[in-house]
Amino acid sequence: MFNYLFRMFSNDMGIDLGTASVLIYIKGQGIVLREPSVVAMGKSTKKIFAIGIDAKRMLGKTPDNIIALRPLRNGVIADFDATEKMIRYFIKKVHNRRTFIHPRVVIGVPSGITEVEKRAVRESAEQAGAREVHLIDEPLAAAIGAGIPIQEPEGSLIVDIGGGTTEVAVLSLGGMVVKKSVGIAGDEMDEAIVNYFRRKYNLIIGENTAEDVKMEIGSAYPLEQEMTLDVKGRDQITGLPRIIKITSEEIRTALAEPIRQIIEIIKNTLEETPPELSADLVDCGIVLSGGGSLVRGFDKLLAQETELPVSRADDPLTCVARGTGIYMEELDNIQQSPFNRF
């Protein structure tokens, strides 16, 4: 009876605690929050000035006494206190303030993190007010959110390219048969663009600008119609503001190395896949999710490199969040099942 009342009055939620963004799925409501994983705080006082979208606007623009930072790096907690405050802020923002029941929370985590790192995520969520904390591997959550029938006895391959990590997993019968997690993803693409501007044009740009360039004209495969973009930054030699015109071919060159590394990880996963599951992948192919998968032509390049059909999930940015939410909604049935493979 008490457990029923807890569930009835508590807004249980699934959280995609990403390096770049936090997404929250509320049971029965869907995704209700999507904000950057950024915290602005006093450098010495640790006083919080802004969290989320307001804090992201402050990246690279703060005075000496304030720092705007990403408390998660490569999918794991780099700053425990900032992460706890960020989670607490987002939970309070979306949780029904009329209730006093703390929520149950499911959090997607990289499949390659250690037990110590998992404990840090749990403790951070508990300190933020969660009643129960359950963790689910991000590739599994992404597959659920993408609508892949993971419980079937057929193999499927999910590639989730987030901000801090790329998760690759071959799934069958509700579990991950082969999995790989690497710290090469959207952030490394942005960094590659920053380095390209510095090397070729002696122009220093910030990470927000690099991300904008990636989204505006970034590509992994030749475009039918190439694009150009004016980019503003600071001249490394004169120290003065400067604007240059950049082409999509140049950004493709800048992105070539991190994209090559991601494709190599996918190929390594395929090489370790059991033969019977490899045969299934010839038909069902590869499913892409995560913001990094939205780079133009990445699906075409991957299909060319692997000779497998490649498709992109509907709304790839929300796959992990939707997967954690669906997992949360089925949590009671999953926990009671003697055949639980999650």
Buried (B, 14 or more C-beta within 10 A) or exposed (E): EEEEEBBEEBBBBBBBBBBBBBBBBBBEEEBBBBBBBBBBBEEEEEEBBBBBEBBBBBBEEBEEEBBBBBBBBBBBBBBBBBBBBBBBBBBEBBBEEEEEBBBBBBBBBBBBBEEEBBEBBBBBBBBBBBBBBBBBBBBBBBBBBBBBEBBBEBBBBBBBBBBBBBBBBBBBEBBBBBBBBBBBBBBBBBBBBBEBBBEEBBBBBBBBBBBBBBEBBBBBBEEEEEBEBEBEBBBBEEEEEBEBEBEBBBBBEBBEBBBBBBBEBBEEBBEEBEEEBBEBBEEBBBBBBBBBBBBBBBBBBBBEBBEBBBEBBEEBBBBBBBBBBBBBBEBEEBEEEEEEEB
